[in-house]
Amino acid sequence: MKIDSSSIEKVEEFKYLGTTLTNQNSIQEEVKSRMKSGHACYYSMQNLLSSSLLSKNLKIKIYRIIILTVVWYGCETWSLTLRDERRVRVFENRVLRRVFGPKRDEVTGEWRKLHNEELNDLHCSPNFVRVIK
């Protein structure tokens, strides 16, 4: 039996073992999908992460064990572009800002968001992009 190559459909992308594969071998769709899953997990845990009843150490453990495992699934095969790295850093900083909360400015006395350098100082484990690389 002979197969006519013009009748074969080309698949643009598909999920295999939970990972999105594309015909262009692009990882951008997989990173987007993982970030989307991470955002969903983050928003479902948002009340816990912003609660004043839990310690910061417990919140970081929740972040590492629950949220990061959702995002990291399959990251061993990722080769990140600068755009993807930025997307990952923004996600990580957003969650860490929720965990650590705002900081009172010593000069003006007003509350403000933590800067990225302050987040890195407070969160002593390596950042997400470094772990992937």
N, C-alpha and C positions, 0 to 999 in steps of 0.2 A: 504494500500500500504506500502510495506516494503522498506526502503532505505538501500542499501548496503553501509556500511561504507568504503569499499575499493574504491568506485567510487567517494567519496567526495574529492574535491581538497582543499588543505590547502593553505590559503593565508598568505604569508610572511609579507606583509605590505600593508596598504591602507591609503588613505587620508579621513578623516572625519571632516567636518566643518573646513577645512583648516589645520588640524593637522595630522601629519603622525603617525599612530599607527602601531606597529609591534606585531608579535605573541610572541616575547620574552619579551614584555613590556619594551623594551629598549627605552630610550629617546634620545640616541645619534643621530639617524637619524633625529629626529625632530630638535635637536639643530643644526645639520649640515645644514638642510634645511632653518632654520631661519637665520643662519649666511650667507648663500648663498643669501637669499633675502635681507638681510641687506647690503651685499657687493654690490649687484646690485643697491640698492637705493643710497648707498654712492657714487658709481662711477657716477651715473646719476646727483648727486648734487656736484660733485667734483669741478667744476668751481666756483660755489657759495661759497663753503667752503674755497677755496684758494684765493678768490678775496680780494683785498685790499680796495675795495669800501664799503664793508659791515663791520659793527662793530663786535667785538668778541661776544658781547651779542646777536646780531641777529643771528650769526652763531650757537651759542649754542642753541638758541631757535629752529632753523631749525633742528639741530641734535636731540634735544629732541622730537619735535613734529612729524617730518617726519620719520627720520631714526629709532629712538628707538621704535616707535610704530610698525614698520614693524617687528623688531627683537623680541619685547616683546610679540607678539601675542601668546597666549597659554602658556606663561611661568609660569603660576600659577601651572601647573601640573608637572613642571620639578623637578627632583631631580638630581642635577648636580654632576658629578664625578669631580675629580681634573683636568682631561684632558679637560672636558667641561668648567670648570671654567677658565682655562688658555686660551682656545680658545675665550671665551667671553671677557676676559680682553685684549687680543691682539687686538681684533676688536675695543673695546672701545678706547684703547690708540692710535690706528692708526687714527681713526677719529679725536680724540682730538688733535693729533699732526698736522693734516691738519688745524684744526680750529685755533690753537694758533701760528702755524708757527715756524720757527727756532728761536733760541736765540743766540745772539752774546756773545761769551765768553769774560768776562772782562779782563782776563789775556792775552790771545793770540790774541784777536780781531777777531777770526774766528767764522763763523756761525756753529752751531751744533744743533742736535735734542734735544728736551727737554727730560729729564729723567722722569721716571714714577712718582717719588715723586714730581717733579715740576708740572707735569700734575695734580696730585691730589690736590696740593695746589692751582693751578689756577682754576680748576673746582671744585667748592665748594659743588655740590650736591653729594649724596652717589653714590658709583660706582655700576655698573650694576649687579654684582654678589650679592652684599649686598641687592639690591632691590628684586632680584629673591628669595633669601633665606627668 
